[in-house]
């Protein structure tokens, strides 16, 4: 009887595994081929993993699935077996601008430039020995994409474009002692940059300019995981900066004769623009503590080096321009999060988390292509162990920034755009699958 039951259970797992492989293949292709998988926010903690349901709490200390490759590579060595994980999410951004009476250009409010975008990540951690693990992942944690209505009041500053980075990360982890694990990974990032804006000809219809380029950049990800006693873990991870050296010759259309002559005389019709971007370095310190067999608490504290972020503002702001770029001012950000997990049945668990991030740019320096402020997050999720080898999860997170003011003016042709993004918010709907081999 026991052998028959064991055989039936084995056949059930094999059938589920075949279906899982088919599902993973379809979903993996959709996630990695989506051109907007990194849209809606400039740097996110959400890429479809169970951490969405914790608002990132315990990010570098949880070490319970293959996505620890990125969050803390040292965690791979404490996984009990090899594991594949697929995470997918759908983001909806509610970003609506309301101009004030001080705006000097005519037009509409731009609609909702974000809307719906898919995203996610793929991770695999392989146990070579009890203490040594290797891993590989493909995901995106950095990017911004927006598209305003063509007639909006800020069209001379920004109409549409994107800045995106897709990371391919090989990594390794080694448990040096029973309580100490070390890990490292290489962050190979493929970046894409594009931007379009209208050009004010003063007389007649608007012209337009466009720039775009792609580039590779490389960085490192290192982590330490400490487990002084069973059920207590502390993790710290450092993600190095990545330089993406974009450059392009701007493409212009529909310029008035006077402006075209001025741009040509300044060499701006034929010279390449250097648009170097520095993806910020960051540090995350996390803690995980079991309170009982069914309850656990998690916490984070993090820092991101946005003051070194090298993104430039690109517009035509004068009838006699000498440059199309202007440096902008950013500030380092700080992150904090707390969360709980409750295992209410042996195969079921629910999570809840809260997080806060300071703003990367002050009200006086905020621009219409980077309209972000401080961020409050709340996340909740559920995890279900379907079989010994397979776990499914679903999560939802809400990120709110409130009213975000903008007062931007570059020059006489771009005009002044003032107002605020009212009740700016983002919604994340995530699904994940872990398959332990």
Secondary structure per residue as TSV (DSSP state, phi and psi in degrees):
chain	resnum	aa	ss	phi	psi
A	1	X	-	360.0	-45.0
A	2	X	H	-63.7	-39.5
A	3	X	H	-65.3	-41.0
A	4	X	H	-63.6	-43.5
A	5	X	H	-64.1	-41.0
A	6	X	H	-63.4	-39.9
A	7	X	H	-65.1	-41.7
A	8	X	H	-63.4	-41.4
A	9	X	H	-65.2	-38.8
A	10	X	H	-64.0	-42.7
A	11	X	H	-64.6	-38.4
A	12	X	H	-62.9	-42.8
A	13	X	H	-65.6	-39.5
A	14	X	H	-64.2	-41.8
A	15	X	H	-63.8	-42.3
A	16	X	H	-65.6	-35.7
A	17	X	H	-65.0	-42.2
A	18	X	H	-62.3	-44.5
A	19	X	H	-63.4	-38.2
A	20	X	H	-62.2	-43.3
A	21	X	H	-60.8	-43.2
A	22	X	H	-62.4	-44.5
A	23	X	H	-65.0	-42.9
A	24	X	H	-61.0	-42.1
A	25	X	H	-61.7	-45.4
A	26	X	H	-65.9	-50.3
A	27	X	H	-67.9	-37.3
A	28	X	H	-62.4	-41.8
A	29	X	H	-63.5	-41.1
A	30	X	H	-64.9	-42.7
A	31	X	H	-66.1	-48.5
A	32	X	H	-76.7	-24.5
A	33	X	H	-91.6	-9.4
A	34	X	-	-67.6	124.0
A	35	X	T	-71.6	-12.6
A	36	X	T	-117.9	28.4
A	37	X	T	-68.6	-11.7
A	38	X	T	-118.9	26.5
A	39	X	-	-94.8	164.8
A	40	X	S	98.1	-25.3
A	41	X	S	-153.0	152.3
A	42	X	S	-79.1	-32.3
A	43	X	B	-150.1	121.2
A	44	X	-	-121.0	153.0
A	45	X	S	-90.4	-10.3
A	46	X	-	-95.9	117.6
A	47	X	S	-145.1	42.5
A	48	X	S	88.6	-1.0
A	49	X	S	-84.4	170.5
A	50	X	G	-59.2	-18.6
A	51	X	G	-62.1	-20.8
A	52	X	G	-57.1	-39.9
A	53	X	G	-76.3	-2.9
A	54	X	G	-114.7	4.5
A	55	X	T	54.0	32.0
A	56	X	T	81.0	-1.4
A	57	X	T	-57.8	134.6
A	58	X	T	77.3	16.4
A	59	X	T	-46.5	-51.1
A	60	X	T	-97.1	1.6
A	61	X	T	-118.6	-16.4
A	62	X	-	-64.1	-50.1
A	63	X	-	48.1	49.8
A	64	X	-	-118.5	0.0
A	65	X	S	-153.5	175.6
A	66	X	T	-67.0	-21.0
A	67	X	T	-70.1	-6.7
A	68	X	H	-60.0	-19.3
A	69	X	H	-47.0	-43.1
A	70	X	H	-90.3	-44.2
A	71	X	H	-70.8	-35.0
A	72	X	-	-166.1	99.3
A	73	X	G	-59.8	-22.6
A	74	X	G	-62.1	-25.1
A	75	X	G	-68.2	-18.3
A	76	X	G	-61.4	-32.0
A	77	X	G	-72.0	-17.6
A	78	X	G	-95.5	-4.9
A	79	X	S	-64.4	140.7
A	80	X	S	-74.8	-25.2
A	81	X	S	-155.2	171.7
A	82	X	-	-61.8	149.2
A	83	X	E	-151.3	140.0
A	84	X	E	-111.2	137.1
A	85	X	E	-134.4	134.7
A	86	X	E	-118.9	129.4
A	87	X	E	-124.2	138.2
A	88	X	E	-138.0	142.6
A	89	X	E	-141.3	157.6
A	90	X	E	-117.6	124.1
A	91	X	E	-104.6	137.5
A	92	X	E	-124.8	121.5
A	93	X	E	-105.2	128.2
A	94	X	E	-105.3	99.2
A	95	X	-	-129.9	97.3
A	96	X	B	-121.2	122.3
A	97	X	E	-93.8	136.5
A	98	X	E	-121.2	111.0
A	99	X	E	-75.7	156.0
A	100	X	-	-106.2	177.2
A	101	X	T	-67.9	-12.4
A	102	X	T	-85.0	-7.1
A	103	X	-	-67.3	132.4
A	104	X	-	-100.5	-7.2
A	105	X	S	-103.1	153.4
A	106	X	-	-91.0	158.7
A	107	X	S	138.8	-175.3
A	108	X	B	-91.0	-171.9
A	109	X	-	-94.7	4.4
A	110	X	-	93.4	-7.8
A	111	X	-	69.9	-156.7
A	112	X	B	-103.5	104.4
A	113	X	S	-76.1	-3.6
A	114	X	S	-108.3	-71.9
A	115	X	E	70.6	-144.3
A	116	X	E	-92.9	138.7
A	117	X	E	-147.5	139.7
A	118	X	E	-89.7	164.2
A	119	X	E	-169.1	-177.5
A	120	X	E	157.3	-161.8
A	121	X	E	-162.7	158.2
A	122	X	E	-124.6	134.5
A	123	X	E	-139.9	144.5
A	124	X	E	-140.7	127.5
A	125	X	E	-118.6	128.9
A	126	X	E	-119.0	124.7
A	127	X	E	-82.9	110.1
A	128	X	S	-80.6	-46.4
A	129	X	S	-137.9	-178.2
A	130	X	S	-57.7	-34.1
A	131	X	S	-111.5	-9.8
A	132	X	E	-118.0	128.6
A	133	X	E	-133.5	147.8
A	134	X	E	-119.4	153.6
A	135	X	E	-149.0	164.3
A	136	X	E	-149.7	145.2
A	137	X	E	-148.4	156.4
A	138	X	E	-135.1	123.0
A	139	X	E	-166.3	174.9
A	140	X	E	-138.4	126.3
A	141	X	E	-119.7	2.2
A	142	X	E	-135.8	125.4
A	143	X	E	165.2	161.6
A	144	X	E	-152.2	131.0
A	145	X	E	-140.3	131.6
A	146	X	E	-145.0	151.1
A	147	X	E	-145.6	107.5
A	148	X	-	-85.5	162.0
A	149	X	-	-59.6	146.5
A	150	X	T	-65.6	-22.6
A	151	X	T	-104.1	19.0
A	152	X	B	-76.2	162.3
A	153	X	T	-65.0	-23.1
A	154	X	T	-99.7	20.9
A	155	X	T	-64.6	-24.5
A	156	X	T	-79.8	-12.6
A	157	X	T	-96.5	-41.0
A	158	X	-	-168.6	131.9
A	159	X	S	-111.6	-52.9
A	160	X	E	-159.2	160.7
A	161	X	E	161.2	-176.3
A	162	X	E	-159.7	152.3
A	163	X	E	-131.9	116.8
A	164	X	E	-140.0	147.2
A	165	X	E	-134.8	126.8
A	166	X	E	-107.6	123.4
A	167	X	E	-99.1	135.4
A	168	X	E	-115.4	117.4
A	169	X	E	-127.4	109.1
A	170	X	E	-87.2	147.6
A	171	X	E	-154.2	168.8
A	172	X	E	-143.7	152.2
A	173	X	E	-141.9	142.0
A	174	X	E	-138.1	130.6
A	175	X	E	-86.2	102.1
A	176	X	E	-72.0	-41.8
A	177	X	E	-133.8	170.2
A	178	X	T	-57.6	-28.8
A	179	X	T	-109.8	1.0
A	180	X	E	-134.0	125.1
A	181	X	E	-127.2	144.6
A	182	X	E	-122.3	151.1
A	183	X	E	-154.8	157.4
A	184	X	E	-154.5	153.4
A	185	X	E	-146.6	159.1
A	186	X	E	-101.9	128.9
A	187	X	E	-99.1	96.8
A	188	X	E	-95.1	107.6
A	189	X	E	-110.0	128.0
A	190	X	E	-98.6	117.4
A	191	X	E	-109.8	145.9
A	192	X	E	-130.8	133.5
A	193	X	E	-131.4	135.0
A	194	X	E	-149.5	150.9
A	195	X	E	-156.6	137.4
A	196	X	E	-127.3	144.7
A	197	X	E	-151.6	153.5
A	198	X	E	-78.3	156.1
A	199	X	E	-117.6	126.4
A	200	X	-	-80.6	108.0
A	201	X	-	-84.2	-0.9
A	202	X	S	68.7	-47.7
A	203	X	S	-120.1	130.0
A	204	X	S	88.1	-175.7
A	205	X	S	-67.6	160.3
A	206	X	-	-68.1	149.3
A	207	X	E	-91.8	-171.6
A	208	X	E	-152.7	146.9
A	209	X	E	-128.2	156.5
A	210	X	E	-145.6	140.6
A	211	X	E	-133.8	148.4
A	212	X	E	-161.3	149.1
A	213	X	E	-165.3	164.6
A	214	X	E	-133.0	155.1
A	215	X	E	-158.8	157.3
A	216	X	E	-103.4	143.0
A	217	X	E	-137.7	157.6
A	218	X	E	-134.3	142.7
A	219	X	E	-150.9	-168.8
A	220	X	E	-133.7	156.8
A	221	X	E	-135.9	118.0
A	222	X	E	-127.4	149.4
A	223	X	E	-150.2	159.3
A	224	X	E	-131.7	135.9
A	225	X	E	-125.9	126.9
A	226	X	E	-119.7	129.3
A	227	X	E	-127.8	83.1
A	228	X	E	-62.4	-36.3
A	229	X	E	-139.8	158.7
A	230	X	T	-60.6	130.8
A	231	X	T	92.4	-2.8
A	232	X	E	-124.8	120.4
A	233	X	E	-134.8	140.9
A	234	X	E	-125.2	134.4
A	235	X	E	-132.8	146.6
A	236	X	E	-137.5	135.5
A	237	X	E	-134.4	143.0
A	238	X	E	-120.9	125.9
A	239	X	E	-111.2	118.4
A	240	X	-	-76.4	161.9
A	241	X	-	-67.5	155.6
A	242	X	E	-127.6	124.6
A	243	X	E	-94.6	124.3
A	244	X	E	-112.6	107.7
A	245	X	E	-92.1	80.7
A	246	X	E	-78.9	147.1
A	247	X	E	-158.0	149.3
A	248	X	E	-164.5	154.5
A	249	X	E	-88.7	119.8
A	250	X	-	-60.1	145.7
A	251	X	E	-106.0	125.0
A	252	X	E	-115.0	145.5
A	253	X	E	-137.8	143.1
A	254	X	S	66.3	29.3
A	255	X	-	-75.2	143.9
A	256	X	-	-68.4	154.5
A	257	X	H	-59.0	-39.1
A	258	X	H	-66.1	-45.4
A	259	X	H	-68.6	-38.0
A	260	X	H	-62.9	-40.1
A	261	X	H	-65.5	-40.1
A	262	X	H	-67.1	-42.3
A	263	X	H	-64.7	-39.7
A	264	X	H	-65.2	-41.7
A	265	X	H	-64.1	-32.2
A	266	X	T	-84.6	-1.0
A	267	X	T	75.7	15.0
A	268	X	T	-86.2	-5.0
A	269	X	T	-88.5	-19.9
A	270	X	T	-125.2	-17.1
A	271	X	S	-83.4	148.0
A	272	X	E	-79.6	141.8
A	273	X	E	-95.6	130.3
A	274	X	E	-89.3	119.8
A	275	X	E	-124.5	60.2
A	276	X	E	-65.5	133.5
A	277	X	E	-118.5	134.0
A	278	X	E	-111.5	110.2
A	279	X	E	-70.7	125.1
A	280	X	-	-63.1	147.7
A	281	X	-	-78.5	158.6
A	282	X	E	-152.6	158.4
A	283	X	E	-131.1	135.2
A	284	X	E	-129.4	127.5
A	285	X	E	-114.0	125.6
A	286	X	E	-133.4	158.6
A	287	X	E	-137.9	147.0
A	288	X	E	-135.2	134.1
A	289	X	E	-142.3	120.9
A	290	X	E	-74.6	129.0
A	291	X	-	-94.4	-28.9
A	292	X	S	-161.9	-171.0
A	293	X	S	-67.1	-21.5
A	294	X	S	-113.4	-15.4
A	295	X	E	-121.0	140.5
A	296	X	E	-143.0	148.2
A	297	X	E	-118.2	150.9
A	298	X	E	-140.5	153.0
A	299	X	E	-153.6	157.5
A	300	X	E	-138.5	153.0
A	301	X	E	-143.4	129.5
A	302	X	E	-138.9	163.1
A	303	X	E	-138.0	137.0
A	304	X	E	-128.1	135.8
A	305	X	-	-89.7	64.7
A	306	X	G	-71.3	-16.6
A	307	X	G	-65.6	-18.5
A	308	X	G	-97.9	4.1
A	309	X	-	-64.9	124.3
A	310	X	-	-98.1	17.2
A	311	X	-	-66.2	138.1
A	312	X	-	-111.5	157.9
A	313	X	E	-93.0	126.3
A	314	X	E	-121.2	109.4
A	315	X	-	-151.2	165.5
A	316	X	-	-98.3	109.6
A	317	X	-	-118.2	10.0
A	318	X	-	-155.1	151.6
A	319	X	T	-73.7	-14.6
A	320	X	T	-130.2	64.1
A	321	X	-	-72.7	147.4
A	322	X	S	-113.5	-12.5
A	323	X	-	-156.0	157.1
A	324	X	S	-106.9	-0.9
A	325	X	E	-119.5	155.5
A	326	X	E	-145.6	134.6
A	327	X	-	-69.5	149.3
A	328	X	-	-126.5	163.3
A	329	X	-	-111.9	125.2
A	330	X	-	-124.0	161.5
A	331	X	-	-124.9	147.7
A	332	X	-	-62.0	148.7
A	333	X	E	-116.1	157.7
A	334	X	E	-128.4	146.9
A	335	X	E	-131.4	139.4
A	336	X	E	-140.5	144.5
A	337	X	E	-152.0	148.4
A	338	X	E	-136.6	149.9
A	339	X	E	-158.0	165.7
A	340	X	E	-134.6	152.5
A	341	X	E	-130.3	134.0
A	342	X	E	-124.9	120.8
A	343	X	E	-95.1	96.7
A	344	X	E	-86.2	-15.8
A	345	X	E	-139.3	160.6
A	346	X	T	-54.3	-34.5
A	347	X	T	-108.5	8.3
A	348	X	E	-130.6	140.1
A	349	X	E	-144.0	147.1
A	350	X	E	-120.2	152.5
A	351	X	E	-131.4	156.5
A	352	X	E	-151.0	134.7
A	353	X	E	-147.9	156.0
A	354	X	E	-132.0	142.6
A	355	X	E	-146.4	156.3
A	356	X	E	-140.8	134.6
A	357	X	E	-125.5	134.7
A	358	X	-	-72.6	166.2
A	359	X	-	-79.6	142.7
A	360	X	S	-84.2	-9.1
A	361	X	S	-147.5	141.4
A	362	X	-	-78.2	165.7
A	363	X	G	-58.2	-37.4
A	364	X	G	-72.6	-18.9
A	365	X	G	-112.0	1.5
A	366	X	-	-69.3	143.4
A	367	X	-	-126.1	163.2
A	368	X	T	-73.5	-14.6
A	369	X	T	-95.9	-0.1
A	370	X	S	-143.9	57.9
A	371	X	-	-84.3	66.8
A	372	X	-	-117.1	150.6
A	373	X	-	-133.5	-159.3
A	374	X	-	-63.8	153.9
A	375	X	E	-130.5	129.0
A	376	X	E	-108.4	132.4
A	377	X	E	-123.1	145.7
A	378	X	E	-135.7	132.3
A	379	X	E	-133.1	149.0
A	380	X	E	-146.0	149.4
A	381	X	E	-159.0	173.3
A	382	X	E	-138.9	141.0
A	383	X	E	-122.9	135.4
A	384	X	E	-128.2	120.6
A	385	X	E	-84.0	97.2
A	386	X	-	-68.5	-42.2
A	387	X	S	-148.5	177.6
A	388	X	S	-57.7	-31.6
A	389	X	S	-103.9	-9.8
A	390	X	E	-127.9	133.0
A	391	X	E	-131.6	134.5
A	392	X	E	-114.7	150.7
A	393	X	E	-145.8	154.4
A	394	X	E	-139.0	145.5
A	395	X	E	-151.9	157.8
A	396	X	E	-137.9	137.7
A	397	X	E	-133.1	142.0
A	398	X	E	-118.1	125.4
A	399	X	E	-117.5	126.6
A	400	X	E	-126.7	134.2
A	401	X	E	-118.2	-4.5
A	402	X	E	71.6	-152.1
A	403	X	E	-82.6	123.1
A	404	X	E	-115.8	107.8
A	405	X	E	-79.1	151.9
A	406	X	E	-137.5	137.7
A	407	X	E	-143.7	94.5
A	408	X	E	-122.0	133.4
A	409	X	E	-149.4	125.3
A	410	X	-	-104.7	-34.9
A	411	X	S	179.0	-176.7
A	412	X	T	-65.1	-29.5
A	413	X	T	-81.4	-30.6
A	414	X	T	-83.0	-25.8
A	415	X	-	73.5	-174.3
A	416	X	E	-112.5	132.0
A	417	X	E	-119.5	116.5
A	418	X	E	-128.3	153.7
A	419	X	E	151.3	-154.5
A	420	X	E	-153.9	152.3
A	421	X	E	-87.0	115.7
A	422	X	E	-88.4	128.6
A	423	X	E	48.6	51.2
A	424	X	E	-66.9	129.9
A	425	X	E	-149.8	155.2
A	426	X	E	-131.6	142.1
A	427	X	E	-119.0	134.9
A	428	X	E	-122.2	123.3
A	429	X	E	-114.0	118.1
A	430	X	E	-124.4	146.3
A	431	X	E	-130.0	144.4
A	432	X	E	-144.6	152.6
A	433	X	E	-135.3	129.3
A	434	X	E	-116.9	131.6
A	435	X	E	-124.8	109.2
A	436	X	E	-90.4	126.1
A	437	X	-	-95.4	360.0
